[in-house]
Amino acid sequence: MSINDADIDAAIDAAKQQMPSAQELFAGWPAAVPPVPGVVHTDVGLYRTGGFEDPRLVLYTGTTRLPAVTVGWCLFGAARNVQPGHAPLPRAAREALTDPDMVRALQLLAVGHRETDEAAIETLAIPGVAASLVDLAAAAHQEHEDRTVPVHSSEVGTEIYAYHRGPVRLGTHTADVVLIGSPIWIANTEPKESCP
């Protein structure tokens, strides 16, 4: 059974009515920080990385430039909302997988159920775990930019589980804050005829 594009677009439009845009979320930056946990939608060019031990886990990284802040994205998709990763986990990212609490957070994020999401949020609150995940994302993102892997423009709706204040270097951009979460949807904003 397939879902037609009109149904998907309508579901996304309905979801967007229930969550702020990234620009709305950061309207008070730097005085106000994003609510955690929370939700947000934005347009962002995403790199997609697979190659984790659990094949259900896929990492999406990118940046969004807003008037007052550059936001980095460290989104871990689970079985319910991902496609297979396009690139293997690069060596520098594999080397970042040294914190056992971070590995536990990734194991929880890979499952994709509400209960494990809640446990992942608790794990992400352990000091150093969010920073370790951001290091992992930065290493993966750098590998993509070094290899000039194409970036697809996407509209993303995502849960936010944690954030890490920058500055954080994500490829050629420096993020003021990196949001860690799990995508609700990822919709390609490029014309359908230009997609492979």
C-alpha positions in Angstrom: 0.0 0.0 0.0 1.5 3.4 -1.0 0.7 6.8 0.3 0.3 9.5 -2.3 2.3 12.7 -2.3 -0.8 14.8 -1.6 -1.5 12.9 1.6 2.1 13.2 2.7 2.1 17.0 2.0 -1.2 17.4 3.9 0.2 15.5 6.9 3.3 17.6 6.9 1.3 20.9 6.7 -0.8 19.8 9.6 2.2 18.9 11.7 3.8 22.3 10.9 0.8 24.0 12.4 1.6 22.4 15.7 5.3 23.3 15.9 7.4 26.5 15.6 9.9 27.2 12.8 13.6 27.4 13.7 13.3 31.2 13.2 10.5 31.4 15.7 12.3 29.1 18.1 15.4 31.3 18.1 13.7 34.7 18.0 15.0 35.4 21.5 18.6 34.2 20.9 21.0 34.5 22.7 19.0 35.3 25.8 16.5 32.4 25.2 17.6 28.8 24.6 15.4 26.3 22.9 13.0 24.2 25.0 14.2 20.7 25.6 12.5 18.4 24.8 10.7 20.2 22.0 9.9 20.2 18.3 10.8 22.5 15.4 10.6 22.6 11.6 13.1 24.2 9.2 14.7 24.1 5.8 18.2 22.7 5.8 20.6 21.0 3.4 21.4 17.6 5.0 24.2 15.1 4.7 23.2 11.5 5.5 25.6 9.1 7.1 25.0 5.4 7.9 27.5 2.7 8.9 26.5 2.4 12.5 26.6 -1.0 14.2 22.8 -0.9 14.4 21.6 -0.5 10.7 18.5 1.2 11.8 20.5 4.3 12.9 21.2 7.1 10.4 22.8 10.4 11.2 21.7 13.6 9.4 23.9 16.8 9.7 23.6 20.3 8.4 23.4 23.9 9.3 20.7 26.6 9.1 21.7 30.3 9.0 19.2 32.5 10.8 19.4 36.3 11.3 20.9 36.0 14.8 22.2 32.5 15.0 23.7 29.6 13.0 22.0 26.4 14.0 23.7 23.0 13.6 21.7 19.8 13.3 22.7 16.5 14.7 19.7 14.3 14.0 19.6 10.6 14.5 16.9 8.8 12.5 15.5 5.5 13.7 13.7 2.7 11.9 10.4 4.6 11.7 11.7 7.6 9.8 14.9 6.9 7.9 16.3 5.6 4.6 19.6 3.8 4.4 22.6 6.0 4.8 24.5 7.0 1.7 27.9 6.9 3.2 29.8 4.8 5.7 30.7 6.2 9.1 34.0 7.8 8.5 37.1 6.9 10.5 37.2 10.1 12.5 33.5 9.6 13.5 34.2 6.0 14.5 37.0 7.2 16.7 34.6 9.6 18.4 32.5 6.6 19.7 34.5 6.2 22.9 32.0 7.4 25.5 29.9 4.5 26.8 27.1 6.9 27.7 27.0 8.3 24.2 27.0 4.7 22.8 24.0 4.0 25.1 22.2 7.1 23.8 22.7 5.9 20.2 21.4 2.5 21.0 18.3 4.0 22.4 17.8 6.4 19.5 18.1 3.5 17.0 15.0 1.8 18.4 12.5 4.6 17.6 9.9 4.1 20.3 8.5 6.8 22.7 9.9 4.9 25.8 13.4 4.7 24.4 13.3 8.3 23.2 12.6 9.3 26.8 15.5 7.1 28.0 17.7 8.7 25.4 16.8 12.2 26.6 17.8 11.2 30.1 21.1 9.8 28.8 21.8 12.9 26.8 21.5 14.9 30.0 24.6 13.1 31.4 27.5 15.6 31.3 29.6 15.3 28.2 27.2 13.1 26.2 25.7 15.8 24.1 29.2 17.2 23.4 30.4 13.8 22.4 27.5 13.3 19.9 28.3 16.8 18.4 31.9 15.7 18.0 30.7 12.6 16.2 28.4 14.7 13.9 31.1 17.2 13.2 33.5 14.4 12.1 30.9 12.8 9.9 29.9 16.2 8.4 33.5 17.1 7.6 34.1 13.9 5.8 31.1 14.6 3.5 32.3 18.1 2.7 35.8 16.9 2.1 34.4 14.4 -0.5 32.0 17.0 -1.9 29.0 14.6 -1.5 25.9 16.4 -2.8 23.6 18.0 -0.3 19.9 17.8 -0.9 17.7 20.7 0.2 15.2 19.4 2.7 12.3 20.5 4.8 12.7 18.8 8.2 10.4 18.4 11.2 12.2 17.1 14.2 12.1 16.3 17.8 14.7 18.2 19.9 16.2 16.1 22.7 19.2 18.2 23.7 21.3 21.1 22.5 25.0 22.0 22.8 26.3 25.5 22.7 29.0 26.4 20.2 31.0 27.5 18.6 31.1 24.2 16.8 32.7 23.8 13.4 30.5 21.8 11.0 32.4 21.7 7.8 32.7 25.2 6.4 30.2 26.7 8.9 30.5 27.5 12.6 27.3 26.8 14.5 26.4 28.9 17.5 24.3 26.0 18.8 23.8 22.4 17.7 20.4 20.7 18.3 20.3 17.0 18.9 17.2 15.1 18.0 15.3 12.7 15.8 13.5 13.6 12.6 9.7 13.3 12.4 9.8 13.9 8.6 12.3 14.8 6.0 10.8 16.1 2.7 12.9 17.0 -0.3 12.2 20.6 -1.4 13.9 20.3 -4.7 11.6 19.9 -7.8 10.8 16.2 -8.2 12.1 16.1 -11.8 15.6 17.1 -10.6 15.8 14.3 -8.1 17.7 11.1 -9.1 
